[in-house]
C-alpha cells in the first residue's frame, strides 16, 4: 500500500500558558517520533485564554504527516485523538483483506479495553456508594437530593 499524507489538528487545554505551549510541542514531537510516521510540517498557534475561565488556556497545532500504513493512521486517531484529520493523498486506497482484518481486530480490542474500563468504573462507583450508604446514610441522602449544579454549603463556625 502506498504512503498516506494526512493533515490533522491537535488541541490541548491547561494552565499556565507556557506549559500548554510546551506540552503541545512535546505531543507533536512524540507523534513524529513513532515508527512509520514522518513529520512533514507543523504550525503552532499560541495559547489563548478559555472563555469564562480565569486561568485556563487552549492551543492547537496543525500537523502534516506522511504515514506508512493505515495502521499508523488509526494509531494516530486512537493515541492522540485529533480534533480534525484529513487524508490528503492518495485519493483512492487499495486495501488487502488481511490489512482490513488487522485493523478490525485492533479496533475491536480497543473497544473491549474501553468497555472493561467503563465496567470497572461503574462497579467502583456502586461499591463506594454502598459503603457511603452503610457508613453515612444521612450524608448520602443529602448529596443525592441536591440539584446537580449546587454543592453542599460549609457550615459557619461559631465564635466562642
N, C-alpha and C positions, 0 to 999 in steps of 0.2 A: 504494500500500500504506500502511496506517496505521502510525503510530509504535509502536515496541516499548518497553515498560518492562521493565527487567531488574534483577535483584539479583545481585551477584557478590561473591566473596571473593577478595582479593588477598593473598598471603602472601609474605614475604621473610625471609631469614636472613642474618646477617652480624655484624660487630663494628665498633666498640663499639655499645652500646645506643642512644646518641644518634644515631649515623649511621644505624642501622636505621630509627629513627623518622623522621628527616629524609628518607631515601630513599623510604620508603613514601609520605610526603606528596607528594614530587616526582613519583612514579609516578602517583598518583591524579590530581594536577593536570594532568599531561601527557595522561593519558587524557581528562580532562574538556575539554581544550582542542582536541581533534581535531574536525574538521569532521563535522557530523551527530550529534554526541554532546552531550547536555546533562546535567550533574550535578544530580541531584535531592537526594541525601542521601549523607553519608559519615560513618562511625563508625570511629574509630581505636581499636585496642586496643594498650596499652603493650607494649613488648618484654619478653619473659621469657627467662630462660636456657634453652638447649637442654640436655636431659638428657644426661649422660655427656660434657659438653663443658666445658672450662674457661672459655672466653671468647666462645662463640657465642650469639647472641640471635635470637629469632624474633618476628615481629609480623604482625598482619593487619589489614585494613580491610574493612568491609562497605560496599559502594557500591551505590547505586541510580541508574540512568541511564535517560534517555529517548533512544532511538536512532531515527534517521530511516529506517533500512532494515536488511534482513537483511545487506547488505554491511558495515554498521557492526558488526552482531552478530558475524559471522565475523571481521571485522578485529580486534575486541577479543579474541576467543578466540586468534587466532594471534599477535597482538602482545604480549599481556600474560599469556597462559597462566594464567587464573584457576583457583584450586583448586575453585571451585564457581561455576556460573552457572545462573540460573533465569529463565525468561521469566514475568513477572507478568501482562502483558497485551500484546496481545489473546489471547483464549483460542483463537481459530481464525485461521489465516493463509491469505490468498489470495495465490497466487504466480503471476506470469506466467511462461510458459516462457522468455522472454528473461532474466528475473531468475535463474531456476534455471540457465540456461546460463552466465551470467556467474559465478555462484557456483561452478559446476563447473569452469570454466576457471581461476579463481583458486585453487581447491583443488588442481587438478592441477599448476598452475605451482609452488605452494608445495612440493608433494611432489617435483617434479622438482628444485627447488632443494636440498631436504634430501638427495635421492639423490646429487646431484653433490657436495655437501659430504662425505657419508659415503664415497663412492668416492675422493675426493681424500685424505681422512684415511687410508684403508686403503692407498692407493698410497704415501703418505709413510711410513707405518709400515713397509711392506715395503722401501722404499728405505733407510731408516735401519737396519733390521735387517740388510740385506745389507751395508751399509757397516761396521757394527759387526762383522759376521762376518769381513769382509776385514781390518779393522784390529786387532781384538782378539778372536779366536775363543775364547780361554780365558775371557775375561770374559763373553761372551755365553753360553757353555755353563754357567757358574756361575749366571748370572741365570736362565736357563731352568730349571735344576734346583732352584731354591729353591722352597719352598712359597709359595703366594700371600700369606700373611699375614706372612712374615718378610722382613726386609730384610737386605742384607749387613752384617755387623758390621765396624766400623772396626778396623784393626789398631792395637794399642797401640804407641806409640813407645818404643824402647829408650832408657834413660837412659845417657849417656856418662860 
